[in-house]
Amino acid sequence: MQAVRDRSFPETHVKQIIQALYALPPEKVTEVWDFVAFLQDRYAEVEPVDAADSWSDQDLHDLRQASLAYAESALWAEEKDDAQAG
């Protein structure tokens, strides 16, 4: 298993990408995912995952980033559902 090195993207770019994905039909989102996976396989810098039992500062940082990204996407989906219902 490999982890992708953390790269800092401007937060506005990430939000714009997420918003654009919500505007696409599901089959197009699948195409986007396929393209992203292709780019990741071809260009991403990867490092082996440390299998140690302890959490490094980088592990905790990565967990926080992933948790925030998940919470943001879940909140965005909830707001979208509320807007459609109302």
PDB file with SEQRES, HELIX, SHEET and CRYST1 records, atoms N, CA, C and O in Angstrom:
SEQRES   1 A   86  MET GLN ALA VAL ARG ASP ARG SER PHE PRO GLU THR HIS          
SEQRES   2 A   86  VAL LYS GLN ILE ILE GLN ALA LEU TYR ALA LEU PRO PRO          
SEQRES   3 A   86  GLU LYS VAL THR GLU VAL TRP ASP PHE VAL ALA PHE LEU          
SEQRES   4 A   86  GLN ASP ARG TYR ALA GLU VAL GLU PRO VAL ASP ALA ALA          
SEQRES   5 A   86  ASP SER TRP SER ASP GLN ASP LEU HIS ASP LEU ARG GLN          
SEQRES   6 A   86  ALA SER LEU ALA TYR ALA GLU SER ALA LEU TRP ALA GLU          
SEQRES   7 A   86  GLU LYS ASP ASP ALA GLN ALA GLY                              
HELIX    1 AA1 GLU A   11  ALA A   23  1                                  13    
HELIX    2 AA2 PRO A   26  TYR A   43  1                                  18    
HELIX    3 AA3 ASP A   57  ALA A   85  1                                  29    
SHEET    1 AA1 2 GLN A   2  VAL A   4  0                                        
SHEET    2 AA1 2 VAL A  46  PRO A  48 -1                                        
CRYST1    1.000    1.000    1.000  90.00  90.00  90.00 P 1           1          
ATOM      1  N   MET A   1       0.854  -1.186   0.000  1.00  0.00           N  
ATOM      2  CA  MET A   1       0.000   0.000   0.000  1.00  0.00           C  
ATOM      3  C   MET A   1       0.887   1.232   0.000  1.00  0.00           C  
ATOM      4  O   MET A   1       1.931   1.251   0.652  1.00  0.00           O  
ATOM      5  N   GLN A   2       0.473   2.267  -0.733  1.00  0.00           N  
ATOM      6  CA  GLN A   2       1.265   3.468  -0.833  1.00  0.00           C  
ATOM      7  C   GLN A   2       0.412   4.675  -0.512  1.00  0.00           C  
ATOM      8  O   GLN A   2      -0.801   4.667  -0.719  1.00  0.00           O  
ATOM      9  N   ALA A   3       1.057   5.717  -0.003  1.00  0.00           N  
ATOM     10  CA  ALA A   3       0.360   6.957   0.316  1.00  0.00           C  
ATOM     11  C   ALA A   3       0.875   8.054  -0.603  1.00  0.00           C  
ATOM     12  O   ALA A   3       2.059   8.094  -0.938  1.00  0.00           O  
ATOM     13  N   VAL A   4      -0.017   8.933  -1.002  1.00  0.00           N  
ATOM     14  CA  VAL A   4       0.369  10.041  -1.852  1.00  0.00           C  
ATOM     15  C   VAL A   4       0.921  11.151  -0.967  1.00  0.00           C  
ATOM     16  O   VAL A   4       0.352  11.467   0.078  1.00  0.00           O  
ATOM     17  N   ARG A   5       2.027  11.736  -1.390  1.00  0.00           N  
ATOM     18  CA  ARG A   5       2.628  12.836  -0.635  1.00  0.00           C  
ATOM     19  C   ARG A   5       1.660  14.017  -0.603  1.00  0.00           C  
ATOM     20  O   ARG A   5       1.029  14.339  -1.610  1.00  0.00           O  
ATOM     21  N   ASP A   6       1.548  14.654   0.550  1.00  0.00           N  
ATOM     22  CA  ASP A   6       0.648  15.787   0.722  1.00  0.00           C  
ATOM     23  C   ASP A   6       1.170  16.980  -0.079  1.00  0.00           C  
ATOM     24  O   ASP A   6       2.322  17.383   0.083  1.00  0.00           O  
ATOM     25  N   ARG A   7       0.336  17.535  -0.929  1.00  0.00           N  
ATOM     26  CA  ARG A   7       0.675  18.744  -1.675  1.00  0.00           C  
ATOM     27  C   ARG A   7      -0.348  19.792  -1.309  1.00  0.00           C  
ATOM     28  O   ARG A   7      -1.543  19.510  -1.227  1.00  0.00           O  
ATOM     29  N   SER A   8       0.122  20.984  -1.094  1.00  0.00           N  
ATOM     30  CA  SER A   8      -0.796  22.044  -0.708  1.00  0.00           C  
ATOM     31  C   SER A   8      -1.361  22.734  -1.939  1.00  0.00           C  
ATOM     32  O   SER A   8      -0.640  23.414  -2.669  1.00  0.00           O  
ATOM     33  N   PHE A   9      -2.655  22.553  -2.160  1.00  0.00           N  
ATOM     34  CA  PHE A   9      -3.359  23.234  -3.230  1.00  0.00           C  
ATOM     35  C   PHE A   9      -4.127  24.378  -2.592  1.00  0.00           C  
ATOM     36  O   PHE A   9      -4.591  24.264  -1.458  1.00  0.00           O  
ATOM     37  N   PRO A  10      -4.261  25.475  -3.315  1.00  0.00           N  
ATOM     38  CA  PRO A  10      -5.107  26.538  -2.768  1.00  0.00           C  
ATOM     39  C   PRO A  10      -6.500  25.987  -2.491  1.00  0.00           C  
ATOM     40  O   PRO A  10      -7.085  25.298  -3.326  1.00  0.00           O  
ATOM     41  N   GLU A  11      -7.011  26.293  -1.334  1.00  0.00           N  
ATOM     42  CA  GLU A  11      -8.310  25.758  -0.913  1.00  0.00           C  
ATOM     43  C   GLU A  11      -9.419  26.102  -1.900  1.00  0.00           C  
ATOM     44  O   GLU A  11     -10.352  25.319  -2.080  1.00  0.00           O  
ATOM     45  N   THR A  12      -9.326  27.256  -2.536  1.00  0.00           N  
ATOM     46  CA  THR A  12     -10.363  27.639  -3.494  1.00  0.00           C  
ATOM     47  C   THR A  12     -10.373  26.702  -4.698  1.00  0.00           C  
ATOM     48  O   THR A  12     -11.441  26.409  -5.235  1.00  0.00           O  
ATOM     49  N   HIS A  13      -9.209  26.226  -5.133  1.00  0.00           N  
ATOM     50  CA  HIS A  13      -9.171  25.291  -6.260  1.00  0.00           C  
ATOM     51  C   HIS A  13      -9.862  23.982  -5.896  1.00  0.00           C  
ATOM     52  O   HIS A  13     -10.622  23.431  -6.693  1.00  0.00           O  
ATOM     53  N   VAL A  14      -9.600  23.498  -4.716  1.00  0.00           N  
ATOM     54  CA  VAL A  14     -10.219  22.249  -4.279  1.00  0.00           C  
ATOM     55  C   VAL A  14     -11.728  22.418  -4.212  1.00  0.00           C  
ATOM     56  O   VAL A  14     -12.466  21.545  -4.668  1.00  0.00           O  
ATOM     57  N   LYS A  15     -12.194  23.513  -3.659  1.00  0.00           N  
ATOM     58  CA  LYS A  15     -13.636  23.760  -3.565  1.00  0.00           C  
ATOM     59  C   LYS A  15     -14.271  23.883  -4.942  1.00  0.00           C  
ATOM     60  O   LYS A  15     -15.377  23.392  -5.164  1.00  0.00           O  
ATOM     61  N   GLN A  16     -13.574  24.539  -5.867  1.00  0.00           N  
ATOM     62  CA  GLN A  16     -14.113  24.675  -7.217  1.00  0.00           C  
ATOM     63  C   GLN A  16     -14.225  23.316  -7.904  1.00  0.00           C  
ATOM     64  O   GLN A  16     -15.195  23.051  -8.613  1.00  0.00           O  
ATOM     65  N   ILE A  17     -13.244  22.470  -7.692  1.00  0.00           N  
ATOM     66  CA  ILE A  17     -13.286  21.128  -8.279  1.00  0.00           C  
ATOM     67  C   ILE A  17     -14.452  20.339  -7.693  1.00  0.00           C  
ATOM     68  O   ILE A  17     -15.190  19.681  -8.426  1.00  0.00           O  
ATOM     69  N   ILE A  18     -14.617  20.403  -6.384  1.00  0.00           N  
ATOM     70  CA  ILE A  18     -15.714  19.683  -5.730  1.00  0.00           C  
ATOM     71  C   ILE A  18     -17.058  20.194  -6.231  1.00  0.00           C  
ATOM     72  O   ILE A  18     -17.952  19.397  -6.516  1.00  0.00           O  
ATOM     73  N   GLN A  19     -17.215  21.509  -6.343  1.00  0.00           N  
ATOM     74  CA  GLN A  19     -18.467  22.071  -6.839  1.00  0.00           C  
ATOM     75  C   GLN A  19     -18.737  21.621  -8.275  1.00  0.00           C  
ATOM     76  O   GLN A  19     -19.873  21.304  -8.624  1.00  0.00           O  
ATOM     77  N   ALA A  20     -17.706  21.594  -9.095  1.00  0.00           N  
ATOM     78  CA  ALA A  20     -17.875  21.157 -10.484  1.00  0.00           C  
ATOM     79  C   ALA A  20     -18.312  19.698 -10.543  1.00  0.00           C  
ATOM     80  O   ALA A  20     -19.130  19.330 -11.386  1.00  0.00           O  
ATOM     81  N   LEU A  21     -17.776  18.868  -9.657  1.00  0.00           N  
ATOM     82  CA  LEU A  21     -18.155  17.456  -9.639  1.00  0.00           C  
ATOM     83  C   LEU A  21     -19.626  17.280  -9.303  1.00  0.00           C  
ATOM     84  O   LEU A  21     -20.291  16.413  -9.870  1.00  0.00           O  
ATOM     85  N   TYR A  22     -20.141  18.088  -8.394  1.00  0.00           N  
ATOM     86  CA  TYR A  22     -21.550  17.985  -8.020  1.00  0.00           C  
ATOM     87  C   TYR A  22     -22.471  18.369  -9.175  1.00  0.00           C  
ATOM     88  O   TYR A  22     -23.631  17.956  -9.202  1.00  0.00           O  
ATOM     89  N   ALA A  23     -21.973  19.146 -10.120  1.00  0.00           N  
ATOM     90  CA  ALA A  23     -22.793  19.571 -11.250  1.00  0.00           C  
ATOM     91  C   ALA A  23     -22.841  18.520 -12.357  1.00  0.00           C  
ATOM     92  O   ALA A  23     -23.653  18.627 -13.275  1.00  0.00           O  
ATOM     93  N   LEU A  24     -21.985  17.513 -12.278  1.00  0.00           N  
ATOM     94  CA  LEU A  24     -21.916  16.495 -13.327  1.00  0.00           C  
ATOM     95  C   LEU A  24     -22.844  15.322 -13.039  1.00  0.00           C  
ATOM     96  O   LEU A  24     -23.109  15.006 -11.879  1.00  0.00           O  
ATOM     97  N   PRO A  25     -23.338  14.676 -14.094  1.00  0.00           N  
ATOM     98  CA  PRO A  25     -24.100  13.442 -13.887  1.00  0.00           C  
ATOM     99  C   PRO A  25     -23.163  12.323 -13.411  1.00  0.00           C  
ATOM    100  O   PRO A  25     -21.962  12.374 -13.676  1.00  0.00           O  
ATOM    101  N   PRO A  26     -23.698  11.320 -12.716  1.00  0.00           N  
ATOM    102  CA  PRO A  26     -22.858  10.270 -12.124  1.00  0.00           C  
ATOM    103  C   PRO A  26     -21.896   9.597 -13.103  1.00  0.00           C  
ATOM    104  O   PRO A  26     -20.756   9.310 -12.739  1.00  0.00           O  
ATOM    105  N   GLU A  27     -22.330   9.343 -14.328  1.00  0.00           N  
ATOM    106  CA  GLU A  27     -21.438   8.659 -15.274  1.00  0.00           C  
ATOM    107  C   GLU A  27     -20.250   9.536 -15.643  1.00  0.00           C  
ATOM    108  O   GLU A  27     -19.177   9.014 -15.944  1.00  0.00           O  
ATOM    109  N   LYS A  28     -20.414  10.855 -15.627  1.00  0.00           N  
ATOM    110  CA  LYS A  28     -19.301  11.755 -15.919  1.00  0.00           C  
ATOM    111  C   LYS A  28     -18.354  11.847 -14.723  1.00  0.00           C  
ATOM    112  O   LYS A  28     -17.145  12.001 -14.899  1.00  0.00           O  
ATOM    113  N   VAL A  29     -18.894  11.753 -13.520  1.00  0.00           N  
ATOM    114  CA  VAL A  29     -18.044  11.730 -12.332  1.00  0.00           C  
ATOM    115  C   VAL A  29     -17.153  10.487 -12.376  1.00  0.00           C  
ATOM    116  O   VAL A  29     -15.984  10.544 -11.996  1.00  0.00           O  
ATOM    117  N   THR A  30     -17.704   9.375 -12.837  1.00  0.00           N  
ATOM    118  CA  THR A  30     -16.919   8.150 -12.992  1.00  0.00           C  
ATOM    119  C   THR A  30     -15.788   8.369 -13.992  1.00  0.00           C  
ATOM    120  O   THR A  30     -14.669   7.908 -13.769  1.00  0.00           O  
ATOM    121  N   GLU A  31     -16.067   9.064 -15.082  1.00  0.00           N  
ATOM    122  CA  GLU A  31     -15.024   9.367 -16.060  1.00  0.00           C  
ATOM    123  C   GLU A  31     -13.945  10.257 -15.456  1.00  0.00           C  
ATOM    124  O   GLU A  31     -12.756  10.060 -15.707  1.00  0.00           O  
ATOM    125  N   VAL A  32     -14.366  11.239 -14.657  1.00  0.00           N  
ATOM    126  CA  VAL A  32     -13.395  12.118 -13.988  1.00  0.00           C  
ATOM    127  C   VAL A  32     -12.519  11.284 -13.065  1.00  0.00           C  
ATOM    128  O   VAL A  32     -11.299  11.441 -13.053  1.00  0.00           O  
ATOM    129  N   TRP A  33     -13.140  10.395 -12.291  1.00  0.00           N  
ATOM    130  CA  TRP A  33     -12.371   9.549 -11.384  1.00  0.00           C  
ATOM    131  C   TRP A  33     -11.366   8.697 -12.149  1.00  0.00           C  
ATOM    132  O   TRP A  33     -10.219   8.561 -11.723  1.00  0.00           O  
ATOM    133  N   ASP A  34     -11.784   8.123 -13.271  1.00  0.00           N  
ATOM    134  CA  ASP A  34     -10.858   7.325 -14.083  1.00  0.00           C  
ATOM    135  C   ASP A  34      -9.672   8.166 -14.544  1.00  0.00           C  
ATOM    136  O   ASP A  34      -8.534   7.697 -14.532  1.00  0.00           O  
ATOM    137  N   PHE A  35      -9.934   9.403 -14.948  1.00  0.00           N  
ATOM    138  CA  PHE A  35      -8.861  10.276 -15.398  1.00  0.00           C  
ATOM    139  C   PHE A  35      -7.930  10.643 -14.240  1.00  0.00           C  
ATOM    140  O   PHE A  35      -6.710  10.649 -14.401  1.00  0.00           O  
ATOM    141  N   VAL A  36      -8.497  10.944 -13.094  1.00  0.00           N  
ATOM    142  CA  VAL A  36      -7.685  11.269 -11.919  1.00  0.00           C  
ATOM    143  C   VAL A  36      -6.813  10.070 -11.534  1.00  0.00           C  
ATOM    144  O   VAL A  36      -5.634  10.233 -11.220  1.00  0.00           O  
ATOM    145  N   ALA A  37      -7.391   8.875 -11.559  1.00  0.00           N  
ATOM    146  CA  ALA A  37      -6.617   7.674 -11.242  1.00  0.00           C  
ATOM    147  C   ALA A  37      -5.474   7.487 -12.243  1.00  0.00           C  
ATOM    148  O   ALA A  37      -4.367   7.108 -11.859  1.00  0.00           O  
ATOM    149  N   PHE A  38      -5.741   7.754 -13.523  1.00  0.00           N  
ATOM    150  CA  PHE A  38      -4.695   7.675 -14.537  1.00  0.00           C  
ATOM    151  C   PHE A  38      -3.570   8.666 -14.229  1.00  0.00           C  
ATOM    152  O   PHE A  38      -2.394   8.304 -14.248  1.00  0.00           O  
ATOM    153  N   LEU A  39      -3.941   9.921 -13.944  1.00  0.00           N  
ATOM    154  CA  LEU A  39      -2.924  10.927 -13.628  1.00  0.00           C  
ATOM    155  C   LEU A  39      -2.136  10.560 -12.382  1.00  0.00           C  
ATOM    156  O   LEU A  39      -0.921  10.753 -12.328  1.00  0.00           O  
ATOM    157  N   GLN A  40      -2.823  10.036 -11.389  1.00  0.00           N  
ATOM    158  CA  GLN A  40      -2.161   9.646 -10.156  1.00  0.00           C  
ATOM    159  C   GLN A  40      -1.175   8.512 -10.412  1.00  0.00           C  
ATOM    160  O   GLN A  40      -0.049   8.547  -9.917  1.00  0.00           O  
ATOM    161  N   ASP A  41      -1.586   7.515 -11.177  1.00  0.00           N  
ATOM    162  CA  ASP A  41      -0.693   6.408 -11.500  1.00  0.00           C  
ATOM    163  C   ASP A  41       0.527   6.892 -12.274  1.00  0.00           C  
ATOM    164  O   ASP A  41       1.639   6.402 -12.077  1.00  0.00           O  
ATOM    165  N   ARG A  42       0.304   7.846 -13.145  1.00  0.00           N  
ATOM    166  CA  ARG A  42       1.384   8.287 -14.022  1.00  0.00           C  
ATOM    167  C   ARG A  42       2.320   9.305 -13.374  1.00  0.00           C  
ATOM    168  O   ARG A  42       3.531   9.250 -13.590  1.00  0.00           O  
ATOM    169  N   TYR A  43       1.776  10.234 -12.582  1.00  0.00           N  
ATOM    170  CA  TYR A  43       2.572  11.370 -12.131  1.00  0.00           C  
ATOM    171  C   TYR A  43       2.734  11.510 -10.620  1.00  0.00           C  
ATOM    172  O   TYR A  43       3.626  12.229 -10.170  1.00  0.00           O  
ATOM    173  N   ALA A  44       1.916  10.858  -9.841  1.00  0.00           N  
ATOM    174  CA  ALA A  44       1.970  11.063  -8.392  1.00  0.00           C  
ATOM    175  C   ALA A  44       3.278  10.545  -7.812  1.00  0.00           C  
ATOM    176  O   ALA A  44       3.780   9.490  -8.201  1.00  0.00           O  
ATOM    177  N   GLU A  45       3.804  11.300  -6.888  1.00  0.00           N  
ATOM    178  CA  GLU A  45       4.976  10.856  -6.156  1.00  0.00           C  
ATOM    179  C   GLU A  45       4.475  10.064  -4.959  1.00  0.00           C  
ATOM    180  O   GLU A  45       3.685  10.566  -4.159  1.00  0.00           O  
ATOM    181  N   VAL A  46       4.926   8.852  -4.842  1.00  0.00           N  
ATOM    182  CA  VAL A  46       4.440   7.998  -3.767  1.00  0.00           C  
ATOM    183  C   VAL A  46       5.584   7.603  -2.849  1.00  0.00           C  
ATOM    184  O   VAL A  46       6.745   7.530  -3.253  1.00  0.00           O  
ATOM    185  N   GLU A  47       5.220   7.357  -1.623  1.00  0.00           N  
ATOM    186  CA  GLU A  47       6.160   6.898  -0.615  1.00  0.00           C  
ATOM    187  C   GLU A  47       5.585   5.640   0.011  1.00  0.00           C  
ATOM    188  O   GLU A  47       4.366   5.524   0.139  1.00  0.00           O  
ATOM    189  N   PRO A  48       6.419   4.708   0.400  1.00  0.00           N  
ATOM    190  CA  PRO A  48       5.886   3.540   1.102  1.00  0.00           C  
ATOM    191  C   PRO A  48       5.261   3.958   2.429  1.00  0.00           C  
ATOM    192  O   PRO A  48       5.732   4.880   3.093  1.00  0.00           O  
ATOM    193  N   VAL A  49       4.208   3.271   2.792  1.00  0.00           N  
ATOM    194  CA  VAL A  49       3.534   3.537   4.058  1.00  0.00           C  
ATOM    195  C   VAL A  49       4.326   2.905   5.184  1.00  0.00           C  
ATOM    196  O   VAL A  49       4.759   1.757   5.079  1.00  0.00           O  
ATOM    197  N   ASP A  50       4.516   3.654   6.268  1.00  0.00           N  
ATOM    198  CA  ASP A  50       5.199   3.134   7.449  1.00  0.00           C  
ATOM    199  C   ASP A  50       4.223   2.224   8.191  1.00  0.00           C  
ATOM    200  O   ASP A  50       3.138   2.660   8.575  1.00  0.00           O  
ATOM    201  N   ALA A  51       4.601   0.977   8.392  1.00  0.00           N  
ATOM    202  CA  ALA A  51       3.719   0.010   9.044  1.00  0.00           C  
ATOM    203  C   ALA A  51       3.878   0.001  10.559  1.00  0.00           C  
ATOM    204  O   ALA A  51       3.395  -0.923  11.213  1.00  0.00           O  
ATOM    205  N   ALA A  52       4.533   0.990  11.130  1.00  0.00           N  
ATOM    206  CA  ALA A  52       4.731   1.057  12.572  1.00  0.00           C  
ATOM    207  C   ALA A  52       3.387   1.204  13.285  1.00  0.00           C  
ATOM    208  O   ALA A  52       2.419   1.700  12.708  1.00  0.00           O  
ATOM    209  N   ASP A  53       3.339   0.774  14.526  1.00  0.00           N  
ATOM    210  CA  ASP A  53       2.108   0.846  15.311  1.00  0.00           C  
ATOM    211  C   ASP A  53       1.813   2.258  15.830  1.00  0.00           C  
ATOM    212  O   ASP A  53       0.673   2.548  16.195  1.00  0.00           O  
ATOM    213  N   SER A  54       2.794   3.117  15.867  1.00  0.00           N  
ATOM    214  CA  SER A  54       2.580   4.454  16.413  1.00  0.00           C  
ATOM    215  C   SER A  54       2.238   5.439  15.299  1.00  0.00           C  
ATOM    216  O   SER A  54       2.581   5.223  14.137  1.00  0.00           O  
ATOM    217  N   TRP A  55       1.561   6.516  15.669  1.00  0.00           N  
ATOM    218  CA  TRP A  55       1.148   7.545  14.723  1.00  0.00           C  
ATOM    219  C   TRP A  55       2.183   8.666  14.741  1.00  0.00           C  
ATOM    220  O   TRP A  55       2.490   9.222  15.795  1.00  0.00           O  
ATOM    221  N   SER A  56       2.706   8.988  13.585  1.00  0.00           N  
ATOM    222  CA  SER A  56       3.646  10.099  13.490  1.00  0.00           C  
ATOM    223  C   SER A  56       2.870  11.407  13.405  1.00  0.00           C  
ATOM    224  O   SER A  56       1.651  11.403  13.233  1.00  0.00           O  
ATOM    225  N   ASP A  57       3.578  12.519  13.526  1.00  0.00           N  
ATOM    226  CA  ASP A  57       2.929  13.816  13.359  1.00  0.00           C  
ATOM    227  C   ASP A  57       2.330  13.933  11.957  1.00  0.00           C  
ATOM    228  O   ASP A  57       1.259  14.513  11.780  1.00  0.00           O  
ATOM    229  N   GLN A  58       3.027  13.380  10.963  1.00  0.00           N  
ATOM    230  CA  GLN A  58       2.516  13.412   9.590  1.00  0.00           C  
ATOM    231  C   GLN A  58       1.243  12.577   9.468  1.00  0.00           C  
ATOM    232  O   GLN A  58       0.306  12.974   8.774  1.00  0.00           O  
ATOM    233  N   ASP A  59       1.203  11.420  10.141  1.00  0.00           N  
ATOM    234  CA  ASP A  59      -0.011  10.590  10.135  1.00  0.00           C  
ATOM    235  C   ASP A  59      -1.194  11.363  10.708  1.00  0.00           C  
ATOM    236  O   ASP A  59      -2.290  11.341  10.148  1.00  0.00           O  
ATOM    237  N   LEU A  60      -0.965  12.043  11.824  1.00  0.00           N  
ATOM    238  CA  LEU A  60      -2.035  12.815  12.451  1.00  0.00           C  
ATOM    239  C   LEU A  60      -2.472  13.971  11.565  1.00  0.00           C  
ATOM    240  O   LEU A  60      -3.662  14.272  11.472  1.00  0.00           O  
ATOM    241  N   HIS A  61      -1.515  14.617  10.917  1.00  0.00           N  
ATOM    242  CA  HIS A  61      -1.841  15.690   9.982  1.00  0.00           C  
ATOM    243  C   HIS A  61      -2.692  15.155   8.825  1.00  0.00           C  
ATOM    244  O   HIS A  61      -3.705  15.750   8.459  1.00  0.00           O  
ATOM    245  N   ASP A  62      -2.265  14.030   8.260  1.00  0.00           N  
ATOM    246  CA  ASP A  62      -3.008  13.420   7.155  1.00  0.00           C  
ATOM    247  C   ASP A  62      -4.426  13.039   7.577  1.00  0.00           C  
ATOM    248  O   ASP A  62      -5.380  13.237   6.825  1.00  0.00           O  
ATOM    249  N   LEU A  63      -4.552  12.496   8.777  1.00  0.00           N  
ATOM    250  CA  LEU A  63      -5.867  12.124   9.292  1.00  0.00           C  
ATOM    251  C   LEU A  63      -6.756  13.352   9.443  1.00  0.00           C  
ATOM    252  O   LEU A  63      -7.929  13.326   9.072  1.00  0.00           O  
ATOM    253  N   ARG A  64      -6.191  14.432   9.990  1.00  0.00           N  
ATOM    254  CA  ARG A  64      -6.972  15.670  10.128  1.00  0.00           C  
ATOM    255  C   ARG A  64      -7.415  16.189   8.763  1.00  0.00           C  
ATOM    256  O   ARG A  64      -8.571  16.573   8.588  1.00  0.00           O  
ATOM    257  N   GLN A  65      -6.501  16.200   7.800  1.00  0.00           N  
ATOM    258  CA  GLN A  65      -6.834  16.690   6.461  1.00  0.00           C  
ATOM    259  C   GLN A  65      -7.934  15.837   5.827  1.00  0.00           C  
ATOM    260  O   GLN A  65      -8.887  16.372   5.260  1.00  0.00           O  
ATOM    261  N   ALA A  66      -7.805  14.524   5.921  1.00  0.00           N  
ATOM    262  CA  ALA A  66      -8.807  13.629   5.345  1.00  0.00           C  
ATOM    263  C   ALA A  66     -10.155  13.797   6.052  1.00  0.00           C  
ATOM    264  O   ALA A  66     -11.203  13.784   5.407  1.00  0.00           O  
ATOM    265  N   SER A  67     -10.125  13.952   7.364  1.00  0.00           N  
ATOM    266  CA  SER A  67     -11.360  14.128   8.130  1.00  0.00           C  
ATOM    267  C   SER A  67     -12.063  15.430   7.748  1.00  0.00           C  
ATOM    268  O   SER A  67     -13.283  15.459   7.583  1.00  0.00           O  
ATOM    269  N   LEU A  68     -11.290  16.500   7.610  1.00  0.00           N  
ATOM    270  CA  LEU A  68     -11.872  17.783   7.221  1.00  0.00           C  
ATOM    271  C   LEU A  68     -12.441  17.723   5.808  1.00  0.00           C  
ATOM    272  O   LEU A  68     -13.515  18.265   5.546  1.00  0.00           O  
ATOM    273  N   ALA A  69     -11.727  17.068   4.903  1.00  0.00           N  
ATOM    274  CA  ALA A  69     -12.211  16.941   3.529  1.00  0.00           C  
ATOM    275  C   ALA A  69     -13.508  16.140   3.495  1.00  0.00           C  
ATOM    276  O   ALA A  69     -14.443  16.495   2.777  1.00  0.00           O  
ATOM    277  N   TYR A  70     -13.565  15.059   4.271  1.00  0.00           N  
ATOM    278  CA  TYR A  70     -14.774  14.245   4.320  1.00  0.00           C  
ATOM    279  C   TYR A  70     -15.934  15.040   4.923  1.00  0.00           C  
ATOM    280  O   TYR A  70     -17.054  15.002   4.414  1.00  0.00           O  
ATOM    281  N   ALA A  71     -15.655  15.756   6.006  1.00  0.00           N  
ATOM    282  CA  ALA A  71     -16.710  16.539   6.654  1.00  0.00           C  
ATOM    283  C   ALA A  71     -17.229  17.613   5.709  1.00  0.00           C  
ATOM    284  O   ALA A  71     -18.433  17.861   5.650  1.00  0.00           O  
ATOM    285  N   GLU A  72     -16.328  18.250   4.972  1.00  0.00           N  
ATOM    286  CA  GLU A  72     -16.745  19.285   4.031  1.00  0.00           C  
ATOM    287  C   GLU A  72     -17.615  18.692   2.921  1.00  0.00           C  
ATOM    288  O   GLU A  72     -18.638  19.271   2.553  1.00  0.00           O  
ATOM    289  N   SER A  73     -17.210  17.548   2.394  1.00  0.00           N  
ATOM    290  CA  SER A  73     -18.005  16.949   1.319  1.00  0.00           C  
ATOM    291  C   SER A  73     -19.355  16.476   1.843  1.00  0.00           C  
ATOM    292  O   SER A  73     -20.362  16.589   1.144  1.00  0.00           O  
ATOM    293  N   ALA A  74     -19.388  15.950   3.060  1.00  0.00           N  
ATOM    294  CA  ALA A  74     -20.652  15.509   3.641  1.00  0.00           C  
ATOM    295  C   ALA A  74     -21.571  16.702   3.893  1.00  0.00           C  
ATOM    296  O   ALA A  74     -22.776  16.625   3.653  1.00  0.00           O  
ATOM    297  N   LEU A  75     -21.001  17.800   4.375  1.00  0.00           N  
ATOM    298  CA  LEU A  75     -21.789  19.005   4.616  1.00  0.00           C  
ATOM    299  C   LEU A  75     -22.307  19.560   3.298  1.00  0.00           C  
ATOM    300  O   LEU A  75     -23.458  19.987   3.209  1.00  0.00           O  
ATOM    301  N   TRP A  76     -21.461  19.555   2.280  1.00  0.00           N  
ATOM    302  CA  TRP A  76     -21.872  20.043   0.954  1.00  0.00           C  
ATOM    303  C   TRP A  76     -23.033  19.202   0.423  1.00  0.00           C  
ATOM    304  O   TRP A  76     -24.000  19.744  -0.112  1.00  0.00           O  
ATOM    305  N   ALA A  77     -22.938  17.887   0.569  1.00  0.00           N  
ATOM    306  CA  ALA A  77     -23.996  16.995   0.101  1.00  0.00           C  
ATOM    307  C   ALA A  77     -25.288  17.246   0.873  1.00  0.00           C  
ATOM    308  O   ALA A  77     -26.376  17.234   0.296  1.00  0.00           O  
ATOM    309  N   GLU A  78     -25.164  17.471   2.175  1.00  0.00           N  
ATOM    310  CA  GLU A  78     -26.339  17.739   3.008  1.00  0.00           C  
ATOM    311  C   GLU A  78     -27.000  19.052   2.597  1.00  0.00           C  
ATOM    312  O   GLU A  78     -28.226  19.127   2.506  1.00  0.00           O  
ATOM    313  N   GLU A  79     -26.198  20.083   2.348  1.00  0.00           N  
ATOM    314  CA  GLU A  79     -26.748  21.365   1.915  1.00  0.00           C  
ATOM    315  C   GLU A  79     -27.428  21.226   0.559  1.00  0.00           C  
ATOM    316  O   GLU A  79     -28.474  21.829   0.322  1.00  0.00           O  
ATOM    317  N   LYS A  80     -26.840  20.438  -0.327  1.00  0.00           N  
ATOM    318  CA  LYS A  80     -27.425  20.217  -1.642  1.00  0.00           C  
ATOM    319  C   LYS A  80     -28.761  19.491  -1.524  1.00  0.00           C  
ATOM    320  O   LYS A  80     -29.727  19.848  -2.199  1.00  0.00           O  
ATOM    321  N   ASP A  81     -28.816  18.468  -0.663  1.00  0.00           N  
ATOM    322  CA  ASP A  81     -30.064  17.739  -0.439  1.00  0.00           C  
ATOM    323  C   ASP A  81     -31.139  18.642   0.152  1.00  0.00           C  
ATOM    324  O   ASP A  81     -32.304  18.562  -0.238  1.00  0.00           O  
ATOM    325  N   ASP A  82     -30.743  19.515   1.109  1.00  0.00           N  
ATOM    326  CA  ASP A  82     -31.699  20.433   1.714  1.00  0.00           C  
ATOM    327  C   ASP A  82     -32.232  21.424   0.680  1.00  0.00           C  
ATOM    328  O   ASP A  82     -33.420  21.749   0.687  1.00  0.00           O  
ATOM    329  N   ALA A  83     -31.370  21.896  -0.196  1.00  0.00           N  
ATOM    330  CA  ALA A  83     -31.784  22.849  -1.232  1.00  0.00           C  
ATOM    331  C   ALA A  83     -32.750  22.194  -2.213  1.00  0.00           C  
ATOM    332  O   ALA A  83     -33.701  22.835  -2.659  1.00  0.00           O  
ATOM    333  N   GLN A  84     -32.524  20.946  -2.552  1.00  0.00           N  
ATOM    334  CA  GLN A  84     -33.391  20.246  -3.481  1.00  0.00           C  
ATOM    335  C   GLN A  84     -34.746  19.938  -2.843  1.00  0.00           C  
ATOM    336  O   GLN A  84     -35.773  19.944  -3.521  1.00  0.00           O  
ATOM    337  N   ALA A  85     -34.743  19.668  -1.533  1.00  0.00           N  
ATOM    338  CA  ALA A  85     -35.971  19.330  -0.837  1.00  0.00           C  
ATOM    339  C   ALA A  85     -36.849  20.579  -0.614  1.00  0.00           C  
ATOM    340  O   ALA A  85     -38.075  20.490  -0.544  1.00  0.00           O  
ATOM    341  N   GLY A  86     -36.188  21.733  -0.506  1.00  0.00           N  
ATOM    342  CA  GLY A  86     -36.916  22.947  -0.144  1.00  0.00           C  
ATOM    343  C   GLY A  86     -37.325  23.762  -1.264  1.00  0.00           C  
ATOM    344  O   GLY A  86     -37.945  24.808  -1.072  1.00  0.00           O  
TER     345      GLY A  86                                                      
END                                                                             
